[in-house]
Amino acid sequence: MPTPTLTPDQLDVQATRLHDTEAWQQIVSGWGLTAPKPSLPSSPGTAQQLPVSHPADWRDLLSVPVDQLIADSVRALPATAPCERPLPGRLGAILPDRLHSWRRIGQPEVRPSTHLAYARQILTEWGWQNTPYRLRNARGARCICGALLTAHRLGYGSRDTVDRAGAWLVAELRSQGWTGLIGPWNRHPGRTAADALALIDATISRAARAGQ
């Protein structure tokens, strides 16, 4: 049974629904939390009155567990850069994406931040477009959602990865004050390719800091 083709509009709606779930809100609201600052002496001379303790182990000096420090450090790592696997040429940009399906064979899963990096590569090399809101225009340029779908069809990430990458885009848009979908933002009057790339860059950083 053939897999139904996902359109940019459908991806946009699915990503927004995922972003609005309680589970996703817990992820988004918790990724930036830090340990509380230690309380400081409130009056002169208090520091001299406090007993001097000599920790038996260096771990006693830490305000958070070692496992949490390691996890926070991993989340701070930058997104994995796209490997040296060039996109199909200009002809590949205008061909139907289903003709690229063989590229998915044997490809490993990737994190949403890495998937977004490939989508950025597509917008950079094949171009960005904001009207009409379709997968591509006649020259092969993509909108943001179209770039996410094309990255998936070229073998970078599963359908679930596409949805999660879209949800991170929605999270970034919400942080910037945009309450609508990705598509209307993409085709908003005055929007530029530089704006689209800046949005993806900010989303990559946000997702990578959350370990995704």
C-alpha positions as CSV (number, residue, x, y, z in Angstrom):
1,M,0.0,0.0,0.0
2,P,1.6,3.3,-1.1
3,T,2.5,5.9,1.6
4,P,0.4,9.0,1.3
5,T,2.4,12.1,0.3
6,L,2.6,14.7,2.9
7,T,2.2,18.3,1.7
8,P,3.7,21.4,3.3
9,D,0.3,22.4,4.6
10,Q,-0.2,19.1,6.3
11,L,3.3,19.2,7.8
12,D,2.6,22.7,9.1
13,V,-0.6,21.6,10.9
14,Q,1.0,18.4,12.2
15,A,4.0,20.2,13.6
16,T,1.7,22.8,15.3
17,R,-0.4,20.0,16.9
18,L,2.7,18.3,18.2
19,H,4.0,21.6,19.6
20,D,0.7,22.1,21.5
21,T,0.7,18.7,23.2
22,E,1.4,18.6,26.9
23,A,4.4,16.3,26.4
24,W,6.1,18.7,24.0
25,Q,5.4,21.7,26.2
26,Q,7.3,19.9,29.0
27,I,10.2,19.5,26.6
28,V,10.2,23.1,25.5
29,S,9.7,24.6,28.9
30,G,12.4,22.4,30.5
31,W,15.3,22.6,28.1
32,G,16.6,26.0,29.3
33,L,16.4,25.4,33.0
34,T,19.6,26.0,35.1
35,A,20.5,25.3,38.7
36,P,19.5,28.0,41.2
37,K,22.2,30.4,42.2
38,P,23.6,29.7,45.7
39,S,22.4,32.2,48.4
40,L,25.0,34.8,49.5
41,P,25.6,36.2,53.0
42,S,23.1,39.0,53.6
43,S,25.1,41.0,56.1
44,P,28.8,42.0,56.7
45,G,30.7,39.5,58.9
46,T,28.3,36.7,58.1
47,A,30.9,34.9,56.0
48,Q,33.3,34.9,59.0
49,Q,30.7,33.4,61.2
50,L,29.9,30.5,58.9
51,P,31.7,27.2,59.7
52,V,34.4,26.2,57.3
53,S,33.8,22.8,55.8
54,H,36.3,20.7,54.0
55,P,34.5,18.4,51.5
56,A,35.8,14.9,51.4
57,D,35.3,14.7,47.7
58,W,35.4,17.2,44.8
59,R,31.8,16.2,44.0
60,D,30.6,17.9,47.2
61,L,31.6,21.2,45.7
62,L,29.1,20.8,42.9
63,S,25.6,22.3,43.1
64,V,24.1,19.8,40.7
65,P,24.8,16.1,40.1
66,V,27.6,15.0,37.8
67,D,25.2,13.2,35.5
68,Q,23.2,16.4,35.1
69,L,26.4,18.3,34.2
70,I,27.3,15.7,31.6
71,A,23.8,15.9,30.1
72,D,23.9,19.7,30.0
73,S,27.2,19.6,28.3
74,V,25.9,17.1,25.7
75,R,22.9,19.4,25.0
76,A,25.2,22.3,24.4
77,L,27.1,20.6,21.6
78,P,26.3,22.1,18.2
79,A,24.2,20.3,15.7
80,T,25.9,17.7,13.6
81,A,26.9,19.3,10.3
82,P,25.7,17.7,7.1
83,C,28.2,15.2,5.8
84,E,29.9,15.6,2.4
85,R,26.9,14.3,0.5
86,P,26.1,17.0,-2.1
87,L,22.5,17.6,-3.1
88,P,21.4,16.6,-6.6
89,G,22.1,19.3,-9.1
90,R,19.7,21.9,-10.5
91,L,17.9,19.2,-12.4
92,G,17.4,17.3,-9.1
93,A,15.8,20.4,-7.6
94,I,12.9,20.5,-10.2
95,L,12.3,16.7,-10.4
96,P,9.5,15.2,-8.4
97,D,10.7,14.2,-4.9
98,R,9.5,10.6,-5.3
99,L,12.3,10.1,-7.9
100,H,14.8,10.6,-5.0
101,S,13.2,7.9,-2.8
102,W,16.0,5.5,-3.5
103,R,18.4,7.8,-1.6
104,R,16.6,6.8,1.7
105,I,17.9,3.2,1.4
106,G,20.2,2.5,4.3
107,Q,20.3,6.0,5.7
108,P,20.5,6.3,9.5
109,E,18.1,8.3,11.6
110,V,19.2,11.9,12.5
111,R,18.3,14.4,15.2
112,P,15.8,17.2,14.4
113,S,18.7,19.7,14.6
114,T,20.6,17.8,12.0
115,H,17.5,17.4,9.8
116,L,17.1,21.2,10.0
117,A,20.7,21.7,8.9
118,Y,20.0,19.7,5.7
119,A,16.8,21.7,5.1
120,R,19.0,24.8,5.4
121,Q,21.4,23.4,2.8
122,I,18.4,22.8,0.5
123,L,17.2,26.4,0.9
124,T,20.8,27.7,0.3
125,E,21.6,25.6,-2.8
126,W,18.2,25.3,-4.4
127,G,16.6,28.6,-3.3
128,W,13.8,29.8,-1.1
129,Q,10.3,30.8,-2.2
130,N,7.4,32.3,-0.4
131,T,4.6,32.3,-3.0
132,P,2.8,30.2,-3.9
133,Y,2.9,28.1,-0.8
134,R,3.8,24.8,-2.4
135,L,6.5,22.3,-2.2
136,R,8.5,24.1,-4.9
137,N,8.2,26.7,-7.6
138,A,9.1,26.2,-11.2
139,R,12.8,26.8,-10.5
140,G,12.9,24.2,-7.7
141,A,13.1,26.7,-4.8
142,R,11.4,25.5,-1.6
143,C,9.5,27.1,1.2
144,I,10.6,26.2,4.7
145,C,8.1,23.3,5.1
146,G,9.0,22.2,1.6
147,A,12.7,22.1,2.5
148,L,11.9,19.9,5.5
149,L,9.9,17.5,3.4
150,T,12.6,17.4,0.7
151,A,15.3,16.7,3.3
152,H,13.2,13.7,4.5
153,R,12.7,12.5,0.9
154,L,16.4,12.7,0.2
155,G,17.0,10.4,3.1
156,Y,17.7,12.7,6.1
157,G,15.4,11.7,8.9
158,S,12.1,9.8,9.3
159,R,8.6,11.3,9.1
160,D,8.7,11.6,12.9
161,T,11.9,13.6,12.6
162,V,10.2,15.9,10.2
163,D,7.3,16.5,12.6
164,R,9.7,17.2,15.5
165,A,11.8,19.5,13.4
166,G,8.6,21.4,12.5
167,A,7.6,21.6,16.1
168,W,11.0,23.1,17.0
169,L,10.4,25.7,14.3
170,V,7.0,26.5,15.9
171,A,8.6,26.8,19.3
172,E,11.2,29.3,17.9
173,L,8.4,31.3,16.2
174,R,6.5,31.4,19.5
175,S,9.5,32.8,21.3
176,Q,9.7,35.5,18.6
177,G,6.0,36.4,19.1
178,W,4.6,34.7,16.0
179,T,1.4,32.8,17.0
180,G,0.4,31.5,13.6
181,L,1.7,28.6,11.4
182,I,5.0,28.3,9.7
183,G,3.5,28.8,6.2
184,P,1.9,32.2,6.9
185,W,5.2,33.3,8.4
186,N,7.1,32.1,5.3
187,R,4.9,34.0,2.9
188,H,4.3,37.1,5.1
189,P,4.8,40.3,3.0
190,G,8.4,41.5,3.2
191,R,9.8,38.2,4.3
192,T,13.2,37.4,2.7
193,A,15.4,34.4,2.2
194,A,17.8,35.8,4.9
195,D,14.9,35.8,7.4
196,A,14.1,32.2,6.6
197,L,17.7,31.1,7.1
198,A,18.0,33.1,10.3
199,L,14.9,31.3,11.6
200,I,16.3,27.9,10.8
201,D,19.7,28.8,12.4
202,A,17.9,29.9,15.6
203,T,15.8,26.7,15.6
204,I,18.9,24.5,15.1
205,S,20.5,26.1,18.1
206,R,17.4,25.8,20.2
207,A,16.9,22.1,19.3
208,A,20.6,21.3,19.8
209,R,20.7,22.8,23.2
210,A,17.9,20.5,24.2
211,G,19.8,17.5,23.0
212,Q,17.7,17.1,19.9
